[in-house]
């Protein structure tokens, strides 16, 4: 999967794009960092995606993600950057 594919699934506009260097995948889930076109708009959040129904779907976003709200098994947390408390 490419940054362009995740960008289309993300709903991001022209002000942000998926960072191709910060995409992590495990099983049917992926997380991706975002780069703001204007550096003053840069945040620290990531987007969470799931491959379902033949395509990628954005599940949510945040800067401190837990796995279980997205149905991600906790053992995949290290690979995807989410952790249950």
Protein Blocks (a to p, Z undefined) as FASTA:
>chain_A
ZZklmmmmnopafkbccdfklcccehjbccdddddfblklpcfbdcddddeehiacdfbd
cjbdcfklnopafklmmmnopacZZ
